[in-house]
Amino acid sequence: MTLYPLIIHLGPLTITGYGIMLMVAFLIAGWVMQLELRRRNLREDYATDIVVAAVIGGIVGAKVWYAALYHDWSALFARGGLVWYGGFLGGCLAVILNGWRRRVPIRFTMELVAPALAVGYALGRVGCFLVEDDYGFPTTLPWGVKFPQGTPPTTAQYLAHDFGAHVPAGTAPSTLLAVQPTQLYEVALMLLAFWFIWRMRRHAHAAGWLFGLYLVLGGIERFLIEFVRAKDDRFLGPFTLAQATSVLMVLVGAYILSRWSRPDRFTPPPAANILQRESAG
């Protein structure tokens, strides 16, 4: 299958499939948090605050990470140049600061965002597929996809030179090769993770435990995907920088699962706290 990027031109405005799916991801993540706040009979506008903070912090963090990784500070002002782990850390910091501003316990915020992070990540990877980014190594599998306008295009020349991929001898440099649609693998795996985390949200463990579960599942998923993904940052032998970060995610998640395994109950803060609904009449 050959796929061309989804790009919509509206006069001087250019809208990409990634931009559309990024917006969808934030909207669905916000909706998921609203559902959980409603179930707990807490004010749902906190979900909007989290989304706004995550958007701002995520974009800044993703760009700074990319610029530091590739020593290209001009990327801070370019359309592209986004790294998920940088966005994750930047978004987390912004959400934590917002929670501190509103006097919301950090463990409750961690509990609340866990399912939203999983489904948001899955939808974001649909955007990567639509703009032909973050694909895998060449493959002969029937579901392999050719990206003629990818980042970069999946030609033999780019795959071999940029990613060190194995290309059959005698293949012309301009030959378009099918690659593993690793973006769709991640969509499927993280939707499965979301389903499991969502089912576990009524757990009897301490508040924040659910975030540890997300870290473990998300870290394992990304660690495995990196083995078949075309990358140029294999600084640790056969392992990528993302895999090193994934291991750290799993370790932190496992610590949280162990540390907060004993049951407790989330007690809403004092009456002045923004999360409490205003009493009727």
C-alpha positions in Angstrom: 0.0 0.0 0.0 1.2 3.5 -0.8 0.1 6.4 1.4 0.4 10.1 0.8 0.3 12.6 3.7 -3.0 14.2 4.7 -2.6 17.9 4.1 -5.4 20.5 3.7 -4.7 23.9 2.3 -7.2 26.7 3.3 -5.7 29.8 1.6 -2.5 30.6 3.5 -3.4 28.1 6.2 -2.0 24.5 6.0 -3.6 21.8 8.2 -1.9 18.4 8.5 -3.3 15.1 9.6 -1.0 15.3 12.6 -2.4 18.6 13.6 -5.9 17.3 13.3 -5.2 14.2 15.3 -3.3 16.1 18.0 -6.3 18.3 18.5 -8.5 15.2 18.6 -6.2 13.5 21.1 -6.3 16.5 23.5 -10.1 16.7 23.2 -10.7 13.0 23.8 -8.2 13.0 26.7 -10.1 16.0 28.3 -13.4 14.2 27.8 -12.0 11.0 29.5 -10.9 13.1 32.5 -14.3 14.9 32.6 -16.0 11.5 32.8 -13.9 10.5 35.8 -14.4 13.8 37.6 -18.2 13.4 37.0 -18.1 9.9 38.4 -16.4 11.3 41.6 -18.9 14.2 41.7 -16.1 16.8 41.3 -16.0 19.8 39.1 -15.2 18.9 35.5 -13.5 22.2 34.6 -10.3 20.9 36.1 -10.0 18.6 33.0 -9.9 21.8 30.8 -7.2 23.3 33.0 -5.1 20.1 32.6 -5.5 20.0 28.8 -4.5 23.7 28.4 -1.4 23.2 30.6 -0.5 20.0 28.8 -0.7 21.6 25.4 1.5 24.5 26.3 4.0 22.5 28.4 4.0 19.6 26.0 4.8 21.7 22.9 7.6 23.6 24.7 9.0 20.4 26.2 8.9 18.5 22.9 10.7 21.2 21.0 13.4 21.8 23.7 14.1 18.0 23.8 14.4 17.8 20.0 16.6 20.9 19.9 18.9 19.5 22.6 19.0 16.0 21.1 19.9 17.2 17.6 21.8 20.4 18.6 19.5 22.4 16.4 18.0 25.3 18.3 16.5 26.7 15.2 13.9 23.9 15.6 12.3 25.8 18.4 10.8 28.2 15.9 10.1 25.6 13.1 6.9 23.8 12.4 8.4 20.3 13.0 10.9 19.1 15.6 8.8 17.4 18.2 9.9 14.6 20.5 7.3 12.7 22.5 9.3 12.1 25.6 10.2 15.8 25.8 6.5 16.7 25.3 5.6 14.2 28.1 8.0 15.7 30.6 7.1 19.3 29.6 3.4 18.5 29.8 3.8 16.8 33.2 5.7 19.8 34.6 3.0 22.2 33.4 0.2 20.0 34.8 1.9 19.7 38.2 2.4 23.5 38.4 -1.3 24.0 37.5 -2.4 21.5 40.1 -0.2 23.3 42.7 -1.8 26.6 41.7 -5.3 25.2 42.2 -4.2 23.3 45.4 -5.1 19.9 44.0 -3.2 17.0 45.5 -0.6 15.7 43.0 -1.5 12.1 43.6 -5.1 12.8 42.6 -4.0 14.5 39.4 -1.7 11.5 38.6 -4.7 9.2 39.1 -6.9 11.3 36.9 -4.5 11.7 33.9 -3.5 8.1 33.6 -6.2 6.8 31.2 -6.2 10.1 29.3 -2.4 9.8 28.6 -2.9 6.3 27.1 -5.8 7.2 24.8 -4.2 10.6 23.9 -0.9 8.9 22.9 -2.8 6.3 20.8 -4.7 9.0 18.8 -1.5 11.1 18.4 0.2 8.1 16.7 -2.7 8.1 14.1 -1.5 11.6 13.3 2.1 10.4 12.8 0.8 7.8 10.3 -1.2 10.4 8.4 1.9 12.6 8.0 4.2 9.6 7.3 6.5 10.0 10.3 8.0 7.6 12.8 7.7 4.5 10.6 9.6 1.2 10.9 12.2 -0.8 9.0 11.6 -2.2 5.5 9.4 -5.2 5.4 7.8 -7.8 3.0 4.8 -8.3 5.2 1.5 -7.8 3.4 0.5 -4.8 5.6 3.8 -2.9 4.8 3.3 0.7 3.7 5.2 2.9 1.3 5.5 6.6 2.2 6.7 8.5 -0.9 6.5 11.8 0.9 7.5 10.6 4.4 10.0 12.2 6.8 12.1 11.1 5.0 10.5 9.2 2.1 10.9 5.4 2.4 13.3 5.1 -0.5 16.2 2.6 -0.4 18.7 5.6 -0.3 17.1 7.3 2.7 16.4 4.1 4.7 20.0 2.9 4.3 21.7 6.2 4.8 19.6 7.8 7.5 18.6 4.8 9.5 21.1 2.1 8.6 18.4 -0.2 7.4 19.3 -3.4 5.5 18.4 -2.9 1.8 18.7 -5.8 -0.7 21.8 -5.6 -2.8 21.3 -4.1 -6.2 18.3 -2.1 -5.1 18.2 1.3 -6.9 18.6 4.2 -4.5 15.3 5.8 -5.6 13.3 2.5 -5.1 10.3 3.1 -2.8 10.2 0.4 -0.2 7.4 -0.8 2.1 8.1 -0.3 5.8 6.5 -1.5 9.1 3.6 0.8 10.0 4.9 1.1 13.6 2.6 4.0 14.2 -0.4 1.7 13.8 1.2 -0.9 16.1 1.4 1.7 18.8 -2.2 2.8 18.2 -3.4 -0.7 18.8 -1.2 -1.4 21.8 -2.0 1.9 23.5 -5.7 1.6 22.9 -5.4 -1.8 24.6 -3.5 -0.2 27.5 -6.2 2.5 27.7 -8.9 -0.2 27.9 -7.1 -2.0 30.8 -6.3 1.2 32.7 -9.9 2.4 32.3 -11.2 -0.8 33.7 -8.8 -0.6 36.6 -9.7 3.0 37.6 -12.0 1.7 40.5 -9.0 -0.1 42.0 -8.6 -0.3 45.8 -5.0 0.9 45.9 -3.8 4.3 47.0 -4.4 7.4 44.9 -1.8 7.7 42.2 -1.4 3.9 41.7 -3.1 4.1 38.3 -0.4 6.5 37.0 2.2 3.8 37.9 0.3 1.3 35.8 0.3 3.7 32.9 4.1 4.2 33.1 4.7 0.5 33.2 2.4 -0.3 30.2 3.5 2.7 28.2 7.2 2.1 28.8 7.0 -1.6 27.8 5.0 -0.7 24.7 7.6 1.9 23.5 10.6 -0.3 24.4 9.3 -3.1 22.2 8.2 -0.9 19.3 11.7 0.6 19.1 13.2 -2.7 17.9 11.3 -2.4 14.6 11.2 1.3 14.2 13.6 3.1 11.9 15.7 5.3 14.1 19.0 7.2 14.0 19.6 7.6 17.7 20.9 4.2 18.6 23.5 5.6 21.0 23.4 2.6 23.3 24.5 -0.2 20.9 21.3 -1.7 19.5 19.2 0.3 21.9 17.7 3.8 21.3 17.5 6.8 23.6 13.7 6.2 23.7 14.3 2.7 25.0 16.6 4.0 27.8 13.8 6.4 28.7 11.3 3.6 28.5 13.3 1.5 31.0 13.3 4.5 33.4 9.5 4.8 32.9 9.0 1.2 33.8 11.2 1.4 36.9 9.4 4.5 38.2 6.0 2.9 37.4 7.0 -0.3 39.2 8.1 1.8 42.2 4.7 3.6 42.3 2.8 0.4 42.0 4.7 -1.1 44.9 4.8 2.1 47.0 1.1 2.9 46.7 -0.3 -0.6 46.6 -1.9 -0.4 50.1 -5.4 1.0 49.9 -6.5 4.4 51.0 -9.2 6.8 49.9 -8.9 10.2 48.2 -10.3 12.8 50.5 -11.3 16.1 48.7 -9.3 19.1 50.0 -10.9 21.9 52.1 -14.0 23.6 50.9 -12.0 26.4 49.1 -10.6 23.8 46.7 -11.8 24.3 43.1 -12.6 20.6 42.7 -15.5 20.6 45.0 -18.9 21.2 43.4 -20.7 24.2 44.6 -23.7 23.2 46.8 -27.1 23.8 45.4 -29.2 26.6 46.9 
